[in-house]
Amino acid sequence: MVSKLEIKTRCGFVAIVGRPNVGKSTLMNHLIGQKVSITSRKPQTTQHRVNGVLIKGNCQYVFVDTPGFQKRYINKLNTLLNQSVINSLATVDVVLFVVEAGIFNAGDAEILAVLPQNKNVILVANKQDKLKNKYDLADYLKQLGSKFTFKHELSVSAKHNLGLDDILSSIAPCLPESEFLYPDEQLTDKSSAFLVSEIIREKLFRYLGEELPYSLAVEVNEFKVEEGLTRISATIFVDKTNQKGIVIGKNGEKLKKISSEARIDMEKLLMTKVFLQVWVKVKSGFADEAKFLKQFET
């Protein structure tokens, strides 16, 4: 009988990269079986590098969810987010290049151009369920395979948990032999306070206009754990006075809806009752402040 000490363990970092809206955060959440990265249909909802941890067999996978790489809108923040993606590619053991099955556009080509040739890069065509013809999918994978030397070319549907085991089995041999970096119960490198601030930001993305969420920031002022209850106080910062009214909504209805849905998700995450208070404050020019931008540097 082989003792536990004789079993060689593997552990490494796996970057999930792709243009906005291909399902990177959804893929990571479903791979680890827990929501640690927020999702929405708006580009660059993910703004911070978030690590999600999965232990399966003798492997510990540390998935790195990165912002959507895009050059359509360039400002200080987007430049930092793009650089975060580039930096992640240089420091991981495996890269998952996520595309939407059947689609390859200019945004995908921009990322393909920066993929490292000296890394194990796995092509992941997500949302395979949207393609009705499996022969079209096979042809699509073959065409993309001619553009880069991929370690593997896979098709999955993250939302429906299809093909995820194939991803894990393809990654495993590429991970270096190593002791696990995180304890068994740890699912992410981020604090609970960070995760609840992201939950609020996710609701803002879902219920506000196309541009406004990029002019917002969320700060947790209080995170107090009591017996059977967690008290959370958070502030949403906006850049202009009229934006405050948009967030709050008529008679406070929009902020109430955002807060209510955020609280429900927080209770699922923390597995306890949550008392949540959310405030909205105007802080002109905060998005260009060095302190605000520094958090996105990696």
N, C-alpha and C positions, 0 to 999 in steps of 0.2 A: 504493500500500500504506500502510495506517495504522500509524504507529509506535506502540510501546507507550506512549510518553509522551503521545500524543494520546487514548488511551482513558481516558475518565472512570471513575474507580473510585468505588464506593459502600461505605460502612461505617457500621454503626450497631448499637444495642443492641436486643435483642428479648426482652422478659420473657415467660416461660412461667408462667401462673398458673392456678389451679384448686383445687378442694377436694382433700383427701387422697384418694389411690388412684385418680386418673383417668389416671395414666400420664405425668405431666409429666417425670420423670427419664428414663423409658424413651424418651420422644419425643426429648429432647435428645440422649441417647446415640446413638440411631439416626440423627438428623439429621447429627451430626458424624462418625459412623462409629467412635466410640471411647467406651468406658465411662469417663466422668469424674464421673458423679453416681451415688450408690448408690441401690439400689431394694429395696423390700420391700412386703409387703401391709399393713404397719402404718402408721397415719396419722403424718404429719410425720417420716418417716424422714429427709428432707432438712431439715437445721437451719441450714445456712449458705447464703448466696447464692453460687452456683457459676457461673462464666462458662465456656461452651464455645465454641470458635472454629472456624468453618468458612469456607474460601475456595472460592468456586465462580465461575468466570468473572471478571468485574470486581467482584464483591461479596465483602466480608468480613462475615459474619454473626456477631455476638457474642450468643449465646443466654444468657439469665440464668435459671437454674433456681432457683425460689423455694420456700420451705416451703409445705406445704398450708395454705391459709387455713381456719381453723375456730374456732368459738366455743363448741363443746360443752364442752371442758375449758379453763378459764381459770386460769392461774397466771402467775408472773413470766416464765417461759420462753416460754409460748405467746403472751403479750401481746407480747413482743419479736419473736417469729417472725411474728405477724400484722402488726406494724408494719413489719417488713422487707419484706413483700409490698407494703404501701401505699407505702413509700418507693421501691420498684423501679418501680411504675407511674408515678411522677412524673418519673423520670429516663431513661426509655427512649424509643426512636423508634417501636417497634411492640409491641403486646401480643397474645400468643396466649392466648385464653381457652379452656382445655381442659376439655371435659366428656366424660362417658361416653355414647356414642351410645344414644339411646332413653331416657335418664334425665335428669331435671332436678329436683333436690330442694332442700330448704331451704339446704343448704350451697352449692349452685351459686348460688342466689338472693342469698346474702350477698355473694358475690364480684361478681355482676352489678351489685349496688348501688354498688360502689366503683370500677367500671371508669371510666376517664376519658373524658369525652365529646369531648375535644379531641385524642385520640390515634387512630392507626390501629389499630383493634382487629379482630382476625381470630378468628372462631369456629372452633374445631377440635373436631369430634366424633370422639373417639378410640374404638378398639375396635369399629369398624364391622363387623368380621367376626362379632361376636356377634349382630348383627341379620340375620335371614334374609331379610326382605322389604325390597327396595330402596325400595318405595313408602312403607313406614313411615319409612325414613330421610329421604326427601325431605320428607315431611310434618313430621317432627321438626325438621329444619333450618328449614323455613318458619315453624313456630311460634316457635322461638327467635329467628329473624330479626325477628319482630314486637316483641320485647321490648327491642331495642337496635339502634342503627344500626351494624351491623358493616360493615367494609370488604369482607370476604368471608366466606362460610360454607362450610366444607370438612368432608369426612368422611375419616378416615384409619384405618389400623391400624398404629401405630408398631411394635408387636412384629413384624409381618410385612412392614414396609417398604412399605406401600401408601399412596399419596397424598402421600408426603413431598416429591416434586418440585413438587407443586401448592402446598405450603406455601412453599417457597423462591421460586417464581416469583411468588407473591402478595406476599411480603415485599419482594422486590428493589426495586420502584419506590418503596417507602415509605422506603427508606434514604437518608440525605442523601449528597450527593456529598462524598467525603472520602478522604484517604489511609488506607491500612490502619493500624490501631492495633497489631496484633500481627504478629510475623514469621511466615513461611510454616509453620514447623515447630511453632509453639506451639498446642496444642489447648485449653489452659485457663489461667486466671490463677492457679490454685492450685499450690503447690509439691508435689513428689513426696512429701515427708513428710506433708503434709496428706492427699493422696490415699490413702496407705497406712493412715493412721489411720481414714479413712472406710471403707476396705475391712474393717477389723476391726470397726468399728461396724455395718456391714451384716450381718456374720455373727452378731453379737450379737442383732440384731433378728430374724434368721431362726430362731435356735435357742433363744431364751429366751421367757419368758412375755409376756403382753400389756402389762403395766405396767413390768416391770423395765428394759427398754432405756432408758426415759426417766430412769432414776436412775443412768445410767452415763455415764462420759466416758472418752475414749481420748487418751493423750498419748504421742507418740513421743519417746523419750529418746535414741536413737542412730540415725543414718542415715548409714552409712559405706560409700562406694563403693570397692570394691577391683577388681582385675583379674578380670573374670569372675564377680564375686560382690558382692552388696550385703548388708551386715549391718544388721539392724533390730532394735531393742529398744523395746518399747512397754509401757505400763502402763495397765491398765483400772482406773479408780477407781469404787468402789461406795459407797453411802451408809451401808449397815448391814452388820454382821458376817455375818448369815445370807445376805445377797445374794452374798457372796464364795463361799460354798459352792455356791450355785446356779450361778454362772458356771463354777466349776471342775468341778462334777459328781462323781459317784462315781468314785473312783480317778483323778480328773483327766481322765476321758474326754471331758467336754463341752468343756473348754478345749482339749484336744488336737485335737478335731474342728474347733473354731472356728479355731484357729491353722493347722491344716493346709490348710483351704480358703482362708483368707486368704492364706497363702503362695503357693498356686497362682495366685490372681488377681494378686498382686503381681508374680510372675514374668512374667505376660502383660503387665502394665502397663509394667514396667521393662525387659522383654526381656533379663533376666539371671537367673542363679540367685540365690535369696534365702535367707539364714540368718536365721530369725525367732525371737525370744524374746519371750514375752508373760507379764507378771506381773499379778496382781490385788491391789489394795490397798484398804483401807477408809479413807475420808476423810469423816467425818460432816459433813453440812451443806454439802458443796461446791456442790451445785446452786443454793443460794441466795446463794453468795458473789458479790460484785460483780465479781471478776476472771473468774469463770466466765461470768457473764451478759453481760459486756461484749463478748465475742467475737461475740455474736449481734446487736449493734447495727450498723445500717447507715445 
